[in-house]
Amino acid sequence: MSNRRLIVTHHAPDLDAITSVWLLKHFVAQDYADARIAFVNPGNTITLQQAEEYGAQLHEVTHTDTGFGEFDHHQPERAKQRVCATSLVYEHACSIHPELRDDEALQILVEHVNQVDHFEEIYWPESSTPRNIFTIQELIKGCELTDPHDDESQLYFGFSCLEKAYAALGQHVKAKNIIVDDGREFLIKAGKCLAIETSNDETIKVAQKLGYQLVIRRDPKLGIIRIKVRPDAQLNLDVLADKVKQIDTEASWFYHGSGKMLLNGSTKDRDQHPSKLSLEQVTALIQELYG
């Protein structure tokens, strides 16, 4: 077995342990991309004999969230600091790749893990509601209930969650920036609305959270148009749906029974026809119909 790096963390890895390993493998990839992973009891370090079973010598071992080393935070001098294994690995990664400090999605992810590791989620709004059970850290705990003593399975489940969360965070951050840079605000009687030309569908949800009563998004690549109204807005798209279907007969339009969504195109529909209307035409039509 050829020698290569070995990352060691603790059994039943929690979100901090999992994320710290994930960061090493993904953002310090030149050293850890193909590193093997081993598990020890919390606080312990791996022995030479155990390391050799993985084809590694002790100088090729990196402990994280255990062992009281560089990437552990359970030492007396660190225990009261607001750091965790993930934040320590993140700082190390940034020292090698300074451009990572500009990655807002990664910053948000690391801060989330740090909050959780310091039990700061008890301060989150509505922290006692069951919806919090659906967060990554709680799902990882669920692994211990459904598949106990399988450290590797739990680790890779966490990896998968982090990959998806990081991708979604990236879209969210981009959406916020796109709204600021490219969004076109306009008014109707129901309130302020937003028209935007982008392939980023997350802009619709982000814009609604920012208070826009109606959002129009046109995909410049696919030509599809999606129009959504906030669930609490005093606005119904019946009139617009009828008008659009009259003037844009060849396009695939779906009108949701809630009266809040008029959609031309979806990732769920593989046989759709884009609208011939421009963003400006749809905006003007909405202003004409809804004042």
LUMKETI-546732 format. One record per residue: x, y, z of N, C-alpha, C in turn; residue number from 1. Coordinates in nm, 2 decimals. Example, Ala and Ser with C-alpha at 12.3 -4.5 7.8 and 13.67 -1.06 7.14 Angstrom:
REM residues 2
- n.east;n.north;n.up;ca.east;ca.north;ca.up;c.east;c.north;c.up;pos
- 1.32;-0.57;0.78;1.23;-0.45;0.78;1.32;-0.33;0.78;1
- 1.28;-0.22;0.71;1.37;-0.11;0.71;1.29;0.00;0.79;2
This chain:
REM residues 291
- n.east;n.north;n.up;ca.east;ca.north;ca.up;c.east;c.north;c.up;pos
- 0.09;-0.12;0.00;0.00;0.00;0.00;0.09;0.12;0.00;1
- 0.08;0.21;-0.10;0.16;0.33;-0.11;0.12;0.43;0.00;2
- 0.23;0.50;0.04;0.21;0.60;0.15;0.13;0.72;0.09;3
- 0.03;0.77;0.16;-0.03;0.89;0.13;-0.09;0.95;0.26;4
- -0.14;1.07;0.26;-0.18;1.14;0.38;-0.30;1.07;0.44;5
- -0.31;1.08;0.57;-0.42;1.02;0.65;-0.48;1.13;0.73;6
- -0.61;1.15;0.72;-0.69;1.24;0.81;-0.75;1.16;0.92;7
- -0.74;1.21;1.04;-0.80;1.13;1.15;-0.90;1.23;1.22;8
- -1.02;1.18;1.24;-1.12;1.25;1.32;-1.18;1.15;1.42;9
- -1.28;1.19;1.49;-1.34;1.11;1.60;-1.46;1.02;1.54;10
- -1.48;0.91;1.61;-1.60;0.83;1.59;-1.73;0.91;1.59;11
- -1.83;0.86;1.53;-1.96;0.93;1.52;-1.94;1.08;1.49;12
- -1.88;1.11;1.38;-1.84;1.25;1.35;-1.96;1.34;1.34;13
- -1.95;1.45;1.41;-2.05;1.55;1.41;-2.03;1.65;1.29;14
- -2.11;1.75;1.28;-2.10;1.85;1.17;-1.96;1.91;1.17;15
- -1.90;1.95;1.28;-1.77;2.01;1.28;-1.66;1.92;1.23;16
- -1.66;1.80;1.28;-1.56;1.70;1.24;-1.58;1.68;1.09;17
- -1.70;1.65;1.04;-1.72;1.62;0.90;-1.68;1.74;0.81;18
- -1.72;1.86;0.85;-1.69;1.98;0.77;-1.54;2.01;0.77;19
- -1.47;1.99;0.88;-1.32;2.01;0.88;-1.25;1.92;0.79;20
- -1.30;1.79;0.78;-1.24;1.69;0.69;-1.27;1.73;0.54;21
- -1.40;1.77;0.52;-1.44;1.81;0.39;-1.36;1.93;0.34;22
- -1.33;2.03;0.42;-1.26;2.14;0.38;-1.11;2.10;0.34;23
- -1.05;2.02;0.42;-0.92;1.97;0.39;-0.91;1.91;0.25;24
- -1.01;1.82;0.22;-1.01;1.74;0.10;-1.04;1.83;-0.02;25
- -1.13;1.93;0.00;-1.17;2.02;-0.11;-1.09;2.14;-0.13;26
- -1.05;2.20;-0.02;-0.98;2.34;-0.04;-0.83;2.34;0.00;27
- -0.78;2.22;0.04;-0.64;2.20;0.05;-0.61;2.08;-0.03;28
- -0.67;2.07;-0.14;-0.67;1.95;-0.22;-0.53;1.91;-0.27;29
- -0.44;2.00;-0.28;-0.31;1.96;-0.32;-0.24;1.87;-0.22;30
- -0.28;1.87;-0.10;-0.23;1.79;0.00;-0.32;1.67;0.04;31
- -0.45;1.70;0.03;-0.55;1.60;0.10;-0.65;1.54;0.00;32
- -0.65;1.57;-0.12;-0.76;1.53;-0.21;-0.78;1.38;-0.21;33
- -0.67;1.30;-0.20;-0.68;1.16;-0.20;-0.65;1.10;-0.07;34
- -0.65;1.18;0.04;-0.62;1.13;0.17;-0.72;1.03;0.22;35
- -0.67;0.93;0.29;-0.76;0.83;0.35;-0.81;0.89;0.48;36
- -0.91;0.83;0.54;-0.97;0.89;0.66;-0.99;0.78;0.77;37
- -0.95;0.81;0.89;-0.96;0.71;1.00;-1.03;0.77;1.11;38
- -1.07;0.69;1.21;-1.15;0.74;1.32;-1.09;0.68;1.45;39
- -1.09;0.77;1.55;-1.05;0.73;1.69;-1.15;0.78;1.79;40
- -1.13;0.74;1.91;-1.22;0.79;2.02;-1.20;0.94;2.04;41
- -1.30;1.01;2.07;-1.28;1.16;2.09;-1.17;1.19;2.18;42
- -1.08;1.29;2.14;-0.97;1.33;2.21;-0.84;1.25;2.19;43
- -0.85;1.13;2.13;-0.74;1.05;2.11;-0.66;1.09;1.98;44
- -0.54;1.03;1.97;-0.46;1.04;1.85;-0.44;0.90;1.80;45
- -0.41;0.88;1.67;-0.39;0.75;1.61;-0.25;0.70;1.65;46
- -0.23;0.57;1.67;-0.10;0.52;1.70;-0.03;0.49;1.57;47
- 0.10;0.47;1.58;0.18;0.44;1.46;0.13;0.31;1.39;48
- 0.10;0.21;1.48;0.06;0.08;1.42;-0.07;0.10;1.35;49
- -0.17;0.18;1.40;-0.29;0.20;1.33;-0.27;0.28;1.20;50
- -0.18;0.38;1.21;-0.16;0.46;1.09;-0.10;0.37;0.98;51
- -0.01;0.28;1.01;0.05;0.20;0.91;-0.05;0.11;0.84;52
- -0.15;0.07;0.91;-0.26;-0.01;0.85;-0.33;0.07;0.74;53
- -0.32;0.20;0.74;-0.37;0.28;0.63;-0.26;0.33;0.53;54
- -0.14;0.27;0.55;-0.03;0.30;0.46;0.03;0.44;0.49;55
- 0.02;0.48;0.61;0.08;0.62;0.65;0.17;0.61;0.76;56
- 0.26;0.70;0.77;0.35;0.72;0.89;0.29;0.84;0.96;57
- 0.34;0.85;1.09;0.28;0.96;1.17;0.30;1.10;1.12;58
- 0.41;1.12;1.05;0.43;1.26;0.99;0.34;1.28;0.87;59
- 0.27;1.18;0.83;0.17;1.20;0.72;0.02;1.20;0.77;60
- 0.01;1.21;0.90;-0.12;1.21;0.97;-0.16;1.35;1.01;61
- -0.29;1.39;0.98;-0.35;1.52;1.03;-0.47;1.48;1.11;62
- -0.47;1.53;1.23;-0.59;1.51;1.32;-0.68;1.63;1.31;63
- -0.80;1.61;1.31;-0.90;1.72;1.31;-1.01;1.69;1.41;64
- -1.05;1.79;1.49;-1.15;1.78;1.59;-1.12;1.67;1.70;65
- -1.00;1.63;1.71;-0.95;1.54;1.81;-0.80;1.55;1.82;66
- -0.74;1.50;1.93;-0.60;1.49;1.94;-0.53;1.62;1.99;67
- -0.60;1.73;2.02;-0.54;1.85;2.07;-0.43;1.91;1.99;68
- -0.44;1.89;1.86;-0.34;1.95;1.77;-0.38;2.08;1.70;69
- -0.33;2.10;1.58;-0.35;2.23;1.51;-0.50;2.25;1.48;70
- -0.57;2.14;1.44;-0.71;2.16;1.40;-0.80;2.10;1.50;71
- -0.77;2.11;1.63;-0.86;2.08;1.74;-0.88;2.20;1.83;72
- -0.99;2.21;1.90;-1.02;2.32;1.98;-1.06;2.29;2.12;73
- -1.03;2.17;2.16;-1.07;2.13;2.29;-0.96;2.14;2.40;74
- -0.85;2.20;2.36;-0.74;2.23;2.46;-0.79;2.34;2.55;75
- -0.74;2.34;2.68;-0.79;2.45;2.77;-0.77;2.59;2.72;76
- -0.66;2.62;2.64;-0.63;2.75;2.59;-0.72;2.79;2.48;77
- -0.79;2.69;2.42;-0.88;2.72;2.30;-1.03;2.70;2.34;78
- -1.05;2.62;2.44;-1.19;2.58;2.47;-1.29;2.70;2.48;79
- -1.24;2.81;2.53;-1.33;2.93;2.55;-1.32;3.02;2.44;80
- -1.25;2.99;2.34;-1.24;3.08;2.22;-1.36;3.04;2.12;81
- -1.40;3.14;2.04;-1.50;3.11;1.95;-1.44;3.05;1.82;82
- -1.39;2.93;1.83;-1.33;2.86;1.72;-1.38;2.72;1.72;83
- -1.36;2.65;1.61;-1.39;2.51;1.61;-1.30;2.45;1.50;84
- -1.30;2.31;1.49;-1.21;2.25;1.40;-1.23;2.31;1.26;85
- -1.35;2.33;1.22;-1.38;2.38;1.09;-1.32;2.52;1.06;86
- -1.34;2.61;1.16;-1.28;2.74;1.15;-1.13;2.74;1.14;87
- -1.07;2.65;1.22;-0.92;2.64;1.22;-0.87;2.59;1.08;88
- -0.94;2.49;1.03;-0.90;2.44;0.90;-0.93;2.55;0.79;89
- -1.04;2.62;0.80;-1.07;2.73;0.71;-0.95;2.83;0.71;90
- -0.91;2.87;0.83;-0.80;2.97;0.83;-0.67;2.92;0.77;91
- -0.65;2.79;0.79;-0.53;2.73;0.73;-0.55;2.73;0.57;92
- -0.66;2.69;0.53;-0.69;2.69;0.38;-0.67;2.83;0.32;93
- -0.72;2.93;0.40;-0.71;3.07;0.35;-0.56;3.12;0.35;94
- -0.48;3.07;0.44;-0.34;3.11;0.44;-0.27;3.05;0.32;95
- -0.32;2.94;0.26;-0.26;2.89;0.14;-0.32;2.95;0.01;96
- -0.45;2.97;0.02;-0.53;3.02;-0.09;-0.61;3.14;-0.04;97
- -0.54;3.26;-0.04;-0.61;3.38;0.01;-0.74;3.42;-0.06;98
- -0.75;3.37;-0.18;-0.88;3.41;-0.26;-1.00;3.34;-0.19;99
- -0.98;3.25;-0.11;-1.10;3.18;-0.04;-1.17;3.28;0.05;100
- -1.10;3.38;0.10;-1.16;3.48;0.18;-1.27;3.56;0.11;101
- -1.27;3.56;-0.02;-1.37;3.63;-0.10;-1.49;3.54;-0.13;102
- -1.48;3.41;-0.09;-1.59;3.32;-0.12;-1.70;3.33;-0.01;103
- -1.80;3.41;-0.04;-1.90;3.44;0.06;-1.98;3.32;0.10;104
- -2.00;3.23;0.01;-2.08;3.11;0.04;-2.00;3.02;0.13;105
- -1.87;3.01;0.12;-1.79;2.93;0.21;-1.78;3.00;0.35;106
- -1.78;3.13;0.35;-1.78;3.20;0.48;-1.91;3.17;0.56;107
- -2.02;3.17;0.49;-2.15;3.15;0.55;-2.15;3.00;0.60;108
- -2.10;2.91;0.52;-2.10;2.77;0.57;-2.01;2.75;0.69;109
- -1.89;2.81;0.69;-1.80;2.80;0.81;-1.86;2.86;0.93;110
- -1.93;2.98;0.92;-1.99;3.04;1.03;-2.10;2.96;1.08;111
- -2.18;2.90;1.00;-2.29;2.81;1.04;-2.24;2.70;1.13;112
- -2.13;2.64;1.08;-2.08;2.52;1.16;-2.02;2.57;1.29;113
- -1.96;2.69;1.29;-1.91;2.74;1.42;-2.02;2.77;1.52;114
- -2.13;2.83;1.47;-2.24;2.86;1.55;-2.30;2.73;1.62;115
- -2.31;2.63;1.53;-2.37;2.50;1.58;-2.27;2.44;1.68;116
- -2.15;2.44;1.66;-2.05;2.38;1.75;-2.04;2.45;1.88;117
- -2.09;2.57;1.89;-2.09;2.64;2.01;-2.23;2.65;2.07;118
- -2.32;2.57;2.01;-2.46;2.56;2.06;-2.54;2.69;2.05;119
- -2.49;2.78;1.95;-2.55;2.91;1.94;-2.69;2.90;1.86;120
- -2.72;2.78;1.81;-2.85;2.77;1.74;-2.97;2.79;1.84;121
- -2.94;2.78;1.97;-3.05;2.80;2.07;-3.09;2.95;2.07;122
- -3.01;3.04;2.01;-3.05;3.18;2.00;-3.11;3.21;1.86;123
- -3.12;3.11;1.77;-3.18;3.14;1.64;-3.33;3.17;1.66;124
- -3.39;3.25;1.58;-3.54;3.27;1.59;-3.61;3.14;1.58;125
- -3.71;3.12;1.67;-3.79;3.00;1.67;-3.71;2.87;1.68;126
- -3.61;2.88;1.76;-3.51;2.77;1.77;-3.57;2.64;1.82;127
- -3.69;2.65;1.89;-3.75;2.53;1.95;-3.85;2.46;1.86;128
- -3.87;2.52;1.74;-3.97;2.46;1.65;-3.91;2.33;1.58;129
- -4.00;2.23;1.55;-3.95;2.11;1.49;-3.88;2.13;1.35;130
- -3.90;2.24;1.29;-3.84;2.27;1.15;-3.69;2.26;1.16;131
- -3.63;2.29;1.28;-3.49;2.29;1.30;-3.43;2.15;1.29;132
- -3.52;2.05;1.31;-3.47;1.91;1.30;-3.43;1.87;1.16;133
- -3.47;1.96;1.06;-3.43;1.93;0.92;-3.30;1.99;0.88;134
- -3.23;2.06;0.98;-3.10;2.11;0.95;-2.99;2.00;0.94;135
- -2.88;2.03;0.87;-2.78;1.93;0.84;-2.73;1.86;0.97;136
- -2.70;1.95;1.08;-2.65;1.89;1.20;-2.74;1.79;1.26;137
- -2.87;1.81;1.25;-2.97;1.72;1.31;-2.98;1.59;1.23;138
- -2.98;1.61;1.10;-2.98;1.49;1.01;-2.86;1.40;1.03;139
- -2.75;1.46;1.06;-2.63;1.38;1.09;-2.65;1.31;1.22;140
- -2.71;1.37;1.32;-2.74;1.29;1.44;-2.84;1.18;1.41;141
- -2.93;1.20;1.32;-3.02;1.10;1.28;-2.95;0.97;1.22;142
- -2.83;1.00;1.16;-2.75;0.88;1.11;-2.71;0.79;1.23;143
- -2.68;0.85;1.34;-2.65;0.77;1.46;-2.76;0.69;1.51;144
- -2.88;0.73;1.48;-3.00;0.66;1.52;-3.04;0.55;1.42;145
- -3.02;0.57;1.30;-3.07;0.48;1.19;-2.96;0.38;1.15;146
- -2.83;0.43;1.16;-2.72;0.35;1.12;-2.60;0.36;1.21;147
- -2.62;0.32;1.34;-2.52;0.35;1.44;-2.39;0.27;1.41;148
- -2.28;0.33;1.46;-2.14;0.27;1.45;-2.09;0.26;1.31;149
- -2.15;0.33;1.22;-2.10;0.33;1.08;-2.04;0.47;1.05;150
- -1.92;0.49;1.10;-1.85;0.63;1.09;-1.84;0.67;0.95;151
- -1.80;0.58;0.86;-1.77;0.62;0.72;-1.90;0.66;0.65;152
- -2.01;0.59;0.67;-2.14;0.62;0.62;-2.18;0.76;0.66;153
- -2.17;0.79;0.79;-2.21;0.91;0.85;-2.12;1.03;0.79;154
- -2.00;1.00;0.78;-1.91;1.10;0.72;-1.95;1.14;0.58;155
- -1.97;1.04;0.50;-2.00;1.07;0.36;-2.14;1.12;0.34;156
- -2.23;1.09;0.43;-2.36;1.15;0.42;-2.34;1.30;0.45;157
- -2.26;1.34;0.55;-2.23;1.48;0.58;-2.17;1.55;0.46;158
- -2.07;1.48;0.39;-2.01;1.53;0.28;-2.11;1.57;0.17;159
- -2.20;1.48;0.14;-2.30;1.50;0.04;-2.39;1.62;0.08;160
- -2.43;1.63;0.20;-2.51;1.75;0.25;-2.43;1.88;0.23;161
- -2.30;1.88;0.26;-2.22;2.00;0.25;-2.20;2.04;0.11;162
- -2.18;1.94;0.02;-2.17;1.97;-0.12;-2.29;2.05;-0.18;163
- -2.41;1.99;-0.14;-2.54;2.05;-0.18;-2.56;2.19;-0.12;164
- -2.53;2.20;0.01;-2.54;2.33;0.08;-2.45;2.43;0.02;165
- -2.33;2.40;-0.01;-2.23;2.49;-0.06;-2.28;2.54;-0.20;166
- -2.33;2.45;-0.28;-2.38;2.48;-0.41;-2.50;2.58;-0.40;167
- -2.59;2.54;-0.31;-2.71;2.63;-0.29;-2.67;2.76;-0.24;168
- -2.58;2.77;-0.15;-2.53;2.90;-0.09;-2.47;2.98;-0.20;169
- -2.39;2.92;-0.29;-2.33;2.99;-0.40;-2.44;3.06;-0.49;170
- -2.55;2.98;-0.52;-2.66;3.04;-0.60;-2.72;3.15;-0.52;171
- -2.74;3.14;-0.39;-2.80;3.24;-0.31;-2.72;3.37;-0.31;172
- -2.59;3.36;-0.29;-2.51;3.47;-0.29;-2.51;3.54;-0.42;173
- -2.50;3.46;-0.53;-2.50;3.52;-0.67;-2.64;3.59;-0.69;174
- -2.75;3.53;-0.64;-2.88;3.59;-0.66;-2.89;3.73;-0.60;175
- -2.84;3.74;-0.47;-2.84;3.87;-0.41;-2.76;3.97;-0.49;176
- -2.65;3.94;-0.54;-2.57;4.03;-0.62;-2.63;4.06;-0.75;177
- -2.69;3.96;-0.82;-2.76;3.99;-0.94;-2.88;4.09;-0.92;178
- -2.95;4.07;-0.82;-3.07;4.16;-0.79;-3.02;4.30;-0.77;179
- -2.91;4.32;-0.70;-2.85;4.45;-0.68;-2.80;4.51;-0.81;180
- -2.73;4.43;-0.89;-2.66;4.48;-1.01;-2.75;4.49;-1.13;181
- -2.85;4.40;-1.14;-2.92;4.39;-1.27;-3.08;4.40;-1.25;182
- -3.12;4.40;-1.13;-3.27;4.40;-1.11;-3.33;4.54;-1.15;183
- -3.45;4.53;-1.21;-3.52;4.65;-1.26;-3.65;4.66;-1.17;184
- -3.65;4.76;-1.08;-3.76;4.77;-0.99;-3.87;4.85;-1.06;185
- -4.00;4.81;-1.04;-4.11;4.90;-1.09;-4.23;4.88;-0.99;186
- -4.32;4.97;-1.00;-4.43;4.98;-0.91;-4.57;4.95;-0.98;187
- -4.65;4.88;-0.90;-4.79;4.86;-0.94;-4.87;4.89;-0.81;188
- -5.00;4.89;-0.82;-5.08;4.92;-0.70;-5.05;4.83;-0.58;189
- -5.02;4.71;-0.61;-4.99;4.61;-0.50;-4.86;4.64;-0.43;190
- -4.77;4.72;-0.49;-4.64;4.75;-0.43;-4.53;4.73;-0.53;191
- -4.41;4.73;-0.47;-4.29;4.72;-0.56;-4.27;4.58;-0.62;192
- -4.22;4.58;-0.74;-4.20;4.46;-0.81;-4.06;4.46;-0.87;193
- -4.02;4.34;-0.92;-3.88;4.33;-0.97;-3.89;4.25;-1.10;194
- -3.82;4.31;-1.21;-3.80;4.23;-1.33;-3.65;4.21;-1.35;195
- -3.61;4.09;-1.39;-3.47;4.05;-1.39;-3.44;3.95;-1.50;196
- -3.33;3.97;-1.57;-3.29;3.88;-1.68;-3.17;3.80;-1.62;197
- -3.19;3.67;-1.59;-3.09;3.59;-1.54;-3.12;3.44;-1.55;198
- -3.03;3.35;-1.55;-3.05;3.21;-1.54;-3.06;3.16;-1.40;199
- -3.04;3.25;-1.30;-3.04;3.21;-1.16;-3.18;3.22;-1.11;200
- -3.24;3.10;-1.09;-3.38;3.10;-1.04;-3.40;3.14;-0.90;201
- -3.29;3.13;-0.82;-3.29;3.17;-0.68;-3.32;3.31;-0.66;202
- -3.30;3.39;-0.77;-3.33;3.54;-0.75;-3.48;3.56;-0.72;203
- -3.57;3.48;-0.77;-3.71;3.50;-0.74;-3.74;3.49;-0.59;204
- -3.69;3.38;-0.53;-3.72;3.36;-0.38;-3.65;3.47;-0.30;205
- -3.53;3.50;-0.34;-3.45;3.60;-0.26;-3.52;3.74;-0.27;206
- -3.57;3.77;-0.39;-3.64;3.90;-0.41;-3.77;3.91;-0.33;207
- -3.84;3.80;-0.33;-3.96;3.79;-0.25;-3.93;3.81;-0.10;208
- -3.82;3.75;-0.05;-3.78;3.77;0.09;-3.74;3.92;0.11;209
- -3.70;3.98;0.01;-3.66;4.13;0.02;-3.78;4.22;0.02;210
- -3.90;4.16;-0.01;-4.02;4.24;0.00;-4.09;4.27;-0.13;211
- -4.03;4.22;-0.24;-4.09;4.25;-0.37;-4.22;4.17;-0.38;212
- -4.33;4.23;-0.42;-4.46;4.17;-0.42;-4.47;4.07;-0.54;213
- -4.41;4.11;-0.65;-4.41;4.03;-0.77;-4.27;4.03;-0.84;214
- -4.23;3.91;-0.89;-4.10;3.90;-0.95;-4.12;3.84;-1.09;215
- -4.06;3.90;-1.19;-4.05;3.84;-1.32;-3.90;3.80;-1.35;216
- -3.88;3.68;-1.39;-3.75;3.64;-1.43;-3.75;3.58;-1.57;217
- -3.67;3.63;-1.65;-3.65;3.58;-1.79;-3.51;3.52;-1.80;218
- -3.50;3.39;-1.85;-3.38;3.33;-1.87;-3.32;3.37;-2.00;219
- -3.21;3.44;-2.01;-3.16;3.49;-2.14;-3.11;3.38;-2.23;220
- -3.08;3.26;-2.17;-3.03;3.15;-2.25;-3.15;3.06;-2.31;221
- -3.24;3.04;-2.22;-3.35;2.95;-2.26;-3.48;3.02;-2.31;222
- -3.49;3.15;-2.28;-3.60;3.23;-2.32;-3.72;3.21;-2.24;223
- -3.72;3.13;-2.14;-3.83;3.10;-2.05;-3.86;3.22;-1.95;224
- -3.98;3.23;-1.91;-4.02;3.34;-1.82;-4.10;3.28;-1.71;225
- -4.06;3.33;-1.59;-4.13;3.28;-1.46;-4.18;3.40;-1.39;226
- -4.31;3.40;-1.35;-4.37;3.52;-1.28;-4.43;3.46;-1.15;227
- -4.38;3.52;-1.04;-4.43;3.47;-0.91;-4.47;3.59;-0.82;228
- -4.57;3.57;-0.74;-4.62;3.67;-0.65;-4.60;3.61;-0.50;229
- -4.57;3.70;-0.41;-4.55;3.66;-0.27;-4.68;3.60;-0.22;230
- -4.68;3.49;-0.14;-4.80;3.43;-0.10;-4.89;3.52;-0.02;231
- -4.84;3.62;0.05;-4.92;3.71;0.13;-4.96;3.84;0.05;232
- -4.92;3.85;-0.08;-4.96;3.97;-0.15;-5.10;3.97;-0.19;233
- -5.16;4.09;-0.19;-5.30;4.10;-0.23;-5.30;4.12;-0.39;234
- -5.27;4.01;-0.45;-5.25;4.02;-0.60;-5.28;3.88;-0.66;235
- -5.36;3.88;-0.76;-5.40;3.76;-0.83;-5.36;3.77;-0.98;236
- -5.31;3.66;-1.04;-5.26;3.67;-1.18;-5.36;3.62;-1.28;237
- -5.49;3.61;-1.24;-5.59;3.56;-1.34;-5.59;3.64;-1.47;238
- -5.60;3.77;-1.46;-5.61;3.86;-1.57;-5.48;3.85;-1.66;239
- -5.37;3.85;-1.60;-5.24;3.84;-1.67;-5.23;3.70;-1.74;240
- -5.27;3.59;-1.67;-5.26;3.46;-1.74;-5.35;3.46;-1.86;241
- -5.47;3.51;-1.86;-5.56;3.51;-1.97;-5.50;3.59;-2.09;242
- -5.44;3.71;-2.05;-5.39;3.80;-2.16;-5.26;3.73;-2.22;243
- -5.17;3.68;-2.14;-5.05;3.62;-2.19;-5.08;3.50;-2.29;244
- -5.18;3.42;-2.25;-5.21;3.31;-2.33;-5.27;3.35;-2.47;245
- -5.33;3.47;-2.47;-5.39;3.52;-2.59;-5.29;3.57;-2.69;246
- -5.18;3.63;-2.63;-5.08;3.70;-2.72;-4.96;3.61;-2.74;247
- -4.94;3.51;-2.66;-4.82;3.43;-2.67;-4.86;3.28;-2.68;248
- -4.93;3.25;-2.79;-5.00;3.12;-2.81;-4.91;3.00;-2.83;249
- -4.79;3.02;-2.87;-4.71;2.91;-2.90;-4.62;2.86;-2.78;250
- -4.62;2.95;-2.68;-4.53;2.92;-2.56;-4.61;2.83;-2.47;251
- -4.53;2.76;-2.39;-4.58;2.67;-2.28;-4.60;2.75;-2.16;252
- -4.73;2.78;-2.13;-4.76;2.86;-2.00;-4.84;2.77;-1.91;253
- -4.80;2.77;-1.78;-4.87;2.70;-1.68;-4.91;2.80;-1.57;254
- -5.04;2.80;-1.54;-5.10;2.90;-1.44;-5.14;2.82;-1.32;255
- -5.07;2.85;-1.21;-5.10;2.77;-1.09;-5.23;2.81;-1.02;256
- -5.30;2.72;-0.97;-5.44;2.74;-0.92;-5.44;2.84;-0.80;257
- -5.32;2.87;-0.74;-5.32;2.96;-0.63;-5.34;3.10;-0.67;258
- -5.31;3.13;-0.80;-5.32;3.26;-0.86;-5.19;3.34;-0.84;259
- -5.09;3.27;-0.79;-4.96;3.34;-0.75;-4.85;3.31;-0.84;260
- -4.87;3.21;-0.94;-4.76;3.17;-1.02;-4.80;3.15;-1.17;261
- -4.73;3.22;-1.26;-4.75;3.20;-1.40;-4.62;3.17;-1.46;262
- -4.60;3.04;-1.51;-4.47;2.99;-1.54;-4.46;2.95;-1.69;263
- -4.36;2.99;-1.75;-4.33;2.95;-1.89;-4.19;2.88;-1.88;264
- -4.19;2.75;-1.84;-4.06;2.68;-1.83;-4.03;2.63;-1.69;265
- -3.98;2.51;-1.68;-3.95;2.46;-1.55;-3.84;2.35;-1.57;266
- -3.76;2.33;-1.47;-3.66;2.22;-1.48;-3.73;2.08;-1.48;267
- -3.86;2.08;-1.43;-3.93;1.96;-1.42;-4.00;1.92;-1.56;268
- -4.01;2.02;-1.65;-4.07;2.00;-1.78;-3.97;1.99;-1.89;269
- -3.95;1.87;-1.95;-3.85;1.85;-2.05;-3.90;1.88;-2.20;270
- -4.03;1.92;-2.21;-4.08;1.94;-2.34;-4.16;2.08;-2.34;271
- -4.08;2.18;-2.33;-4.14;2.32;-2.31;-4.10;2.41;-2.42;272
- -4.19;2.51;-2.45;-4.16;2.60;-2.56;-4.15;2.74;-2.49;273
- -4.04;2.81;-2.52;-4.01;2.94;-2.46;-4.10;3.05;-2.51;274
- -4.12;3.15;-2.43;-4.20;3.26;-2.47;-4.12;3.35;-2.57;275
- -4.20;3.42;-2.66;-4.14;3.51;-2.75;-4.14;3.65;-2.69;276
- -4.20;3.67;-2.58;-4.21;3.80;-2.51;-4.08;3.84;-2.45;277
- -4.05;3.97;-2.46;-3.93;4.02;-2.39;-3.96;4.05;-2.25;278
- -3.86;4.07;-2.17;-3.88;4.11;-2.03;-3.95;4.25;-2.02;279
- -3.92;4.33;-2.11;-3.98;4.47;-2.11;-4.13;4.46;-2.15;280
- -4.16;4.37;-2.24;-4.30;4.35;-2.28;-4.39;4.30;-2.17;281
- -4.33;4.20;-2.10;-4.41;4.14;-1.98;-4.42;4.25;-1.87;282
- -4.32;4.32;-1.85;-4.32;4.43;-1.74;-4.43;4.53;-1.78;283
- -4.43;4.57;-1.90;-4.53;4.67;-1.95;-4.67;4.62;-1.94;284
- -4.69;4.49;-1.97;-4.82;4.43;-1.96;-4.87;4.43;-1.82;285
- -4.78;4.39;-1.73;-4.82;4.39;-1.59;-4.86;4.53;-1.53;286
- -4.78;4.63;-1.57;-4.81;4.77;-1.53;-4.94;4.81;-1.59;287
- -4.97;4.77;-1.71;-5.09;4.81;-1.78;-5.21;4.74;-1.70;288
- -5.20;4.62;-1.67;-5.31;4.54;-1.61;-5.33;4.57;-1.46;289
- -5.22;4.60;-1.39;-5.23;4.61;-1.24;-5.19;4.75;-1.19;290
- -5.18;4.84;-1.28;-5.16;4.98;-1.24;-5.03;5.01;-1.18;291
